[in-house]
Amino acid sequence: MKFSKSLLAVSMSAMMLFSAPVANAGILQCQTVEAAVSKTSKLNKTTANLTLGKGVQLSLSNAVSSKIMWKVSSPTILGVTQRGYVTGLKAGSAYVYATYKGRTYKCKVTVKADLSKVFLNKKSITMNEGDLYNLVLFNASGATYRSSNPSVASVTKNSDSANSSSCTVNAKKAGTATIAVKYAGKSFTCRVTVNKKTKPEINIDSAELNVGETLNLKLQNASGSIIWRTSNYRVAKVSSTGKVTGVAAGKATITAQNNGKKYTCTVTVKNTVKSSEMKIPLYIQSDYSKVKYGNSNLAVCGDGPTCLAMIASYKTGKTVTPAEIVKWCGNKYYINGSGTSYNIFSAAKKYGIKSVTKTSSTSMVLKALQEGKPVVSVQKRGLFTNNGTFIVLRGIDKDGKILVNSPKDRSVYRKLYDLQSQIAKTSSIFMIIN
């Protein structure tokens, strides 16, 4: 039998294949190729709701935080840090964008205001023509303002602050208008009443006062600051609020200056005061030279206890001598180098003294004397002393002159003194004995 060469070659190859030994028989070997799989990044929120002023943390998964770029679509509504912390700045909606490796992710954030804390500083105001008023909506930013009647009261929005919104109300003519303030879907209103502007005028053109009496002047229909002045402070003085006090007999012109114009009131002061004399006994300290006091005796440094003895006798209705006062207090109220402390008078409760009112006001002194209250004056060097002393004012006569007890000089008892030009001139302080 004859075979072709090609058939023979195939047969031999097959035989060799099945007859050849196989290395590592029974073990299957293969090579595995693992493909790199890219993980997808994702925002932790795609929508969020915030209360004004509060915040929320956004994060991007499968991303290196330092390589994420954060930004917002409206910086007036939202703020965002480079760590993805979002803060609500103003009511409204805006987007937060996170960009990473060329791809951008977004989250819609809605900011709502806590309207329970939002309020207007005024719900109604009354103005004069030409006046301006600052209307403020607190705990809000970005409000809108509208006037129902701009010809009466117009509004101009001001720049917002971090936690408030405001407008200027301009009163144009007499009438009424309502200012509507809208914020976060809610409306707040303020009713404005505009009065016709009238010229300023002083409430009293002329007046009569007694010495020590007071009068309240007012500049009506005035706007802005008012400066009060007197033409003669020795006759009548005036405070910064328009309170006039009669000082001595005579005439004075009180002037109110406002916006460059002057308005006047003529004040006539009379000395027709209510006379009053208290039965306060006179003690002279030199009569008690044998009573030790301080670093010497009552004759040398006892003006304080001597004056207190006069007042104590008047208050109790009994004879209380300077010696008895020293027996009561000793040297407790004596100060070396200075003399007797003012406190000796307020401490003498057992002698009918309830309290002591210290003042430099001569009008208060006059009023106290008319009411039957003794007044102690602490005198510096001058009319009553060469160094310093206490004196007791015991009354006032029909002409407004003062009756005085001096512990140093008997002759003073029989004289009359002018409170303003003589006694007050050298007085450090007055003490009204209540």
Order of alpha helices (4+ residues) and beta strands (2+ residues): alpha-beta-beta-beta-beta-beta-beta-beta-beta-beta-beta-beta-beta-beta-beta-beta-beta-beta-beta-beta-beta-beta-beta-beta-beta-beta-beta-beta-alpha-alpha-alpha-beta-beta-alpha-beta-alpha-beta-beta-beta-beta-beta
